[in-house]
Amino acid sequence: MAPELRVPRFLTALPAPIRWLALPLALSCTVVVLIGSWGAPANVEVPTPTGKVAAYCQALAAALPPEVLGHARKDPSPASLYVAAWASSPRTVLRCGVDRPEELNGEHAKDLSPTIDDVTWWSQKLDDGGYRFITTMRRAYVEVTVPGGAFANPLDPVAALNPVVKANIP
């Protein structure tokens, strides 16, 4: 004879429709939380540098900090030596070995390009309110994308990453 299944007393006190929906609702919430915490920032293209540029980017990857301005490093999946990210959502993303932006050839070439400790960063405001910063005058192009509202000053994570970029990308 099969053992009798006993329903916990707190569940029997609830109306039937609530009892029936409790498990599906709990499972749905769990799935939403898991999906929301997975993987990479949306649409992160992994660069494919070669030769000396790849070597510079690999050196940079080894030297990147585990935390930037209080945000822990959470790299996209699958892992790549050429992409790093900090925070969970929205993420600040660094890509090394990107191609030279076409915008540097046109009217945007004269856009704001702050220099921090001998590293010049060309900046571009993105449609979503964030910023894209790319090193210029270096042997490899390094891009840092800062989402809108993630920091009081979008240049803060760039300034925090600047010393390691300067030390590894001549």
C-alpha positions in Angstrom: 0.0 0.0 0.0 1.3 3.5 -0.9 2.1 5.9 1.9 -0.5 8.6 2.4 0.4 12.0 1.2 0.0 14.7 3.8 -0.6 18.3 2.7 0.9 20.9 5.1 -1.8 22.6 7.3 -0.9 26.2 6.1 -1.7 25.1 2.5 -5.1 23.6 3.4 -6.1 26.9 5.0 -5.7 28.7 1.7 -8.5 28.9 -0.9 -8.3 26.3 -3.6 -7.5 28.7 -6.5 -4.5 30.1 -4.5 -3.2 26.6 -3.7 -3.4 25.6 -7.4 -1.5 28.7 -8.5 1.2 28.8 -5.8 3.5 26.3 -7.4 3.3 27.5 -11.0 3.8 31.1 -9.7 6.8 30.2 -7.7 8.4 28.3 -10.6 7.7 31.2 -13.0 9.3 33.7 -10.7 12.4 31.4 -10.3 12.7 31.2 -14.1 12.5 35.0 -14.5 15.2 35.5 -11.9 17.5 32.9 -13.5 17.1 34.3 -17.0 17.6 37.8 -15.8 20.9 36.9 -14.2 22.4 34.9 -17.1 25.2 35.5 -19.5 26.5 38.4 -21.5 25.3 41.9 -22.2 23.1 42.0 -25.2 24.8 42.1 -28.6 28.5 42.0 -27.5 30.5 41.2 -30.5 33.8 39.5 -29.7 36.8 41.0 -31.6 39.2 38.7 -33.3 42.6 40.5 -33.3 45.7 38.8 -34.7 49.5 39.1 -34.4 50.9 41.7 -32.0 47.4 43.2 -31.4 46.3 39.9 -30.0 49.3 39.7 -27.8 48.7 43.2 -26.4 45.1 42.3 -25.7 46.0 39.1 -24.0 48.4 41.0 -21.7 45.6 43.5 -21.0 43.2 40.7 -20.2 45.6 39.2 -17.7 46.0 42.6 -15.9 42.3 43.7 -15.8 41.0 44.3 -12.3 38.4 42.1 -10.6 36.4 45.2 -9.7 35.8 48.6 -11.2 34.4 51.4 -9.0 32.7 48.9 -6.7 31.3 46.7 -9.5 32.5 43.1 -9.6 33.8 41.7 -12.9 31.2 39.4 -14.6 32.5 38.5 -18.0 30.2 37.5 -20.8 29.7 33.8 -21.6 31.3 32.2 -23.5 34.5 33.7 -22.0 36.9 35.5 -24.3 40.3 37.1 -23.7 39.1 40.1 -25.7 36.0 41.0 -23.8 35.5 41.9 -20.1 32.5 43.3 -18.2 31.8 44.7 -14.8 28.5 44.9 -12.8 25.4 42.9 -13.6 22.9 45.1 -15.3 23.6 47.3 -17.0 27.2 46.4 -17.6 30.3 48.3 -18.4 32.0 46.4 -21.2 35.7 46.5 -22.4 36.6 45.0 -25.8 40.2 44.9 -26.9 41.3 44.5 -30.5 38.3 46.2 -32.1 38.6 47.7 -35.6 39.3 51.4 -36.0 35.9 53.1 -35.9 34.7 54.5 -39.3 33.5 57.6 -37.4 37.1 58.6 -36.8 37.4 59.3 -40.6 34.4 61.7 -40.8 32.9 64.6 -39.1 33.0 62.8 -35.7 36.8 62.8 -35.7 36.7 66.1 -34.0 34.3 64.9 -31.2 35.4 65.1 -27.6 38.6 63.1 -27.0 39.7 63.4 -23.4 43.3 62.5 -22.6 43.9 60.8 -19.3 47.6 60.3 -18.3 48.8 60.2 -21.9 46.0 57.9 -23.2 43.5 59.6 -25.5 40.0 58.3 -25.6 37.7 59.2 -28.4 34.1 59.4 -27.1 30.7 58.9 -28.7 27.3 59.4 -27.1 25.1 56.4 -27.9 21.4 56.4 -28.7 20.5 54.7 -25.4 22.1 57.4 -23.4 25.4 55.6 -22.8 28.8 56.3 -24.1 31.5 54.5 -26.1 35.1 55.4 -25.5 37.9 54.1 -27.8 41.6 54.6 -27.4 43.4 56.4 -30.2 47.1 56.6 -31.0 47.7 53.1 -29.5 48.9 49.8 -31.1 45.5 48.2 -30.4 42.1 49.8 -30.2 40.4 49.3 -26.8 36.7 50.1 -26.5 34.9 50.8 -23.2 31.1 51.0 -23.4 29.5 52.7 -20.4 25.7 52.4 -20.1 23.6 55.5 -19.5 23.0 56.2 -15.8 25.4 53.5 -14.6 27.8 56.2 -13.2 27.4 59.8 -12.3 30.2 60.6 -14.8 30.5 58.2 -17.7 34.2 58.8 -17.9 34.8 57.4 -14.4 35.2 53.7 -15.4 37.4 54.7 -18.3 39.6 56.6 -15.8 39.7 53.6 -13.5 40.8 51.3 -16.4 43.2 53.8 -17.9 46.3 52.8 -15.9 46.0 49.1 -17.0 45.4 50.1 -20.6 48.4 52.4 -20.6 50.6 49.7 -19.1 49.7 47.0 -21.6 48.8 48.7 -24.9 51.7 50.8 -26.2 
